Amino acid sequence: MSGIIQFPPRLHSPTEILWILENFEDIDEMKIPSDILMNGEDNYLHPTIIEMRSKFTWPVKVDDVVIELSTPKHVLWNDIPLTTYYTSQKLRDKYELVDELSDDTIIARIKDRVCELYGANCSLHVISHVNLKDRALNALIPGRDAYVQQLRVQCATAEVHLIEPSEHLAASYLDEVMIDATHYSPGVKRILHRCILREIKNDRDN
């Protein structure tokens, strides 16, 4: 694998990822209000997030693009999707922003755009949200489980490789592997990094 591009985890929804793939060259020319640009320091429109934009224009051979998805939700401002997690109520009220959901064709459209940018032989890999039982509930969290199930269908339809971290952590509870139900603990992160690279290699070899 001579080249792997992995989207930063700050891009949570597939609609945001598709938008950045389609518009990354034009962002600096867009007239976007400062409070939208500064909507959370990890917001992908933030002026300091330069490395994320520049990596898509590297003149290198890219074999694999990896995206990590945790939600189908986003909010829209003038057709620009914003990360739901970072969008404050103040911003929602000011611009009348509401949550929207990515449609069922979104994975196929991301795949098509990846192939347009990097060639037909470039593979898209989707990492799903971790889907383990919560120890207190002794059950899966319904919202997480529903989106993982949705991704299984969308990826199968689009013939895209889906990587499910839960398969590599099956003996654990959710609160054992995620320190705040959002971020992986450092040790788990290292384990998953190795497992994901192995899955990508196996997918390409097959």
KANORQUI-V785563 format. One record per residue. SS is DSSP state (H for helix, E for strand, C for the rest). BURIAL is 1 if it has 24 or more other ideal C-beta (glycine too) atoms within 12 Angstrom, else 0. D_CENTER is the distance of its C-alpha to the mean C-alpha in whole Angstrom. Layout:
ss->[SS SS]
burial->[BURIAL BURIAL]
d_center->[D_CENTER D_CENTER]
This chain:
ss->[C C C E E E C C C C C C C H H H H H H H H H H C C C H H H C C C C H H H H C C C C C C C C C C C C H H H H H H H H C C C C C C E E E E E C C C C E E E E E C C E E E C H H H C C H H H H H H H C C C E E E C C C C H H H H H H H H H H H H H C C C C E E E E E C C C C C E E C C C C E E C H H H H H H H H H H H H H H H H H C C E E E C H H H H C C C C C H H H H E C C C C C E C H H H H H H H H H H H H H H H H H H H H C]
burial->[1 0 0 1 1 1 1 1 1 1 1 1 1 1 1 1 1 1 1 1 1 0 0 1 0 0 1 0 0 0 0 1 0 0 0 1 1 0 1 0 0 0 1 1 1 1 0 0 1 0 0 1 1 0 1 1 0 0 0 0 0 1 1 1 1 1 1 1 1 1 1 1 1 1 1 1 1 0 0 1 1 1 1 1 1 1 1 0 0 0 1 0 0 0 0 0 1 0 0 1 0 1 0 0 0 1 1 1 1 1 1 0 1 1 0 0 1 1 0 0 0 1 1 1 1 1 1 1 1 1 1 1 1 0 0 0 0 0 0 0 1 0 0 1 1 0 1 1 0 1 1 1 0 1 1 0 0 1 0 1 1 1 1 1 1 1 0 1 1 0 0 1 1 1 0 0 1 1 0 0 0 0 0 1 0 0 0 1 0 0 0 1 0 0 0 1 0 0 1 1 0 0 1 0 0 0]
d_center->[21 22 19 15 12 9 7 8 6 8 5 4 5 6 9 8 7 10 12 11 12 15 16 16 19 21 19 22 24 23 25 23 24 24 23 20 19 20 18 17 17 13 13 12 15 17 20 19 16 18 16 13 15 18 16 15 19 20 23 22 22 18 18 15 11 8 5 3 4 6 8 10 11 12 15 17 19 21 19 16 13 13 11 13 13 15 17 20 23 25 23 22 26 27 25 25 21 20 17 16 14 12 15 15 15 12 11 14 14 11 13 16 15 14 17 19 18 18 21 21 21 18 15 12 10 8 8 8 9 13 15 19 22 22 26 27 27 27 25 21 19 19 16 14 16 16 13 13 16 14 12 15 17 14 14 17 18 16 18 14 14 12 12 13 14 16 18 19 20 22 25 23 22 19 21 22 19 17 19 19 17 13 14 15 19 19 21 19 16 19 19 16 15 19 18 15 17 19 17 16 20 21 19 21 24 24]
